[in-house]
Every structure is written in structure tokens, then in C-alpha cells.
């Protein structure tokens, strides 16, 4: 991994840890969620457009991934699309390893942090846990936010275009962040996740994208991929 990419990884990790510490110190997880808990329920989260966002979040992520898969396959046969072979693989792997494996399969399914709507403070029966405190029973599914990670995945083209087309990259980054933040608002308003859950949903996707882009999208990563396939290609 390039030195610059390593620095970016450390910067993101430092931001995540610092923000998590501040959220814990100030009690922001409970405070933010309390704004949406009204009369024993979470009415804001049931309103338009938050309910719609909850239902549609997977479709943009799947559409971008399917495009990546098609581009990777098409690039194997069409020379003009050959650069998109690595880029398409990047899009597919990012969804599979970020929101798929890291967020949902590894943490969300096993960490066990109770959701806001499940804890005593908001009418539930479970005790509040900080994000670094896994539940022994492992039955909670709050940390991190799966829907948020799928929304933040739309940042993916930023990592593809950041060096070649900075203006395009910034638009994708802005769009992915806005969509992710809107989805995060919806999930907090629905009592499904805490503020720190959506923070780490973004962080895990961003860190996965940084590592994958270093392996697949950099010049060195392209050479490694070419050696594996037995071909020489330009990226």
C-alpha cells in the first residue's frame, strides 16, 4: 500500500476514534436519539421521505454494483473497456467486502449492540452499550448501520476518478455523503441506530475503499493484477 494511502487510512481511523470518544463523552448517542423518541414511539421515522429511503436504499447500491460487474466482464473482451476491468471489480468487491462482509456479516450480525428502540431509556428492556462494548448474548443488531453503509457505498466512483477526473470525483463524493447522511438521519429517526453506528458505517466503507483502491486502482495495483491474469494493461 502506498505511503499516501497509508496516511489516509490513519487519518480516517484517527477521526473515527476521536469522534467516537467525543460522542461517548458528551452522551450524544442517547441525546440525538431522544429527539426522535416521542410518546413511546418513533413517529418521525415513519414519515415521508424517511420511510421511502429505508425501503429503496439497496437499489442504487445494487445498480452501481451491477454496472461494475458488467463493465468488468465487458472489459475482458473489448480493448476500449479494458481499464474498466479493474474499476468494475473494485465496485463489486467494495460492496461485497464493505457493506456486505465487514459491516453486516462480521459486526452487525455478531457484535450485539442493542438498537435505540430496544434499550430501557426508550421503552425497551436492554441496557445501553457503547460502540466498543459487544453484547455477550450477541442479539442486538445496532452496530454499525447496514442501511447507512449501503448508502455511503455510492461514494465508490470517487475513488475511481479522484486522480484522473477530480471534479467528477468530488460530485460522486458529495452525492454519496449526502445520500449516506440522509439515510443515517432516517435510521436514527426510526430508532434503528445510534449516531456512532452511522459514523462507523461510513468509516468501514471508506477504509475498505481506500485499501481496495490501493490494490486495484493504483498503477502498482494494476501491474499486480496484470501479472495475475498474464496480461499487460494500462490503467
Secondary structure, DSSP 8 states (H G I E B T S, - for coil): --HHHHHHHHHHHHHHHHHHHHHHHHTHHHHHHHTT-BTTB-GGGGSTTHHHHHHHHHHHHHHHHHHHHHHHHHHTT-GGGTHHHHHHHHHHHHIIIIIIIIIIIIIITTSB---GGGBGGGT-SB----TT---SS--B--SS-HHHHHHHGGGHHHHHHTTT-HHHHHHHHHHHHHHHHHHHHHHHHTTS--HHHHHHHHHHHHHHHHHHHHHHTSHHHHHHHHHHHT-----
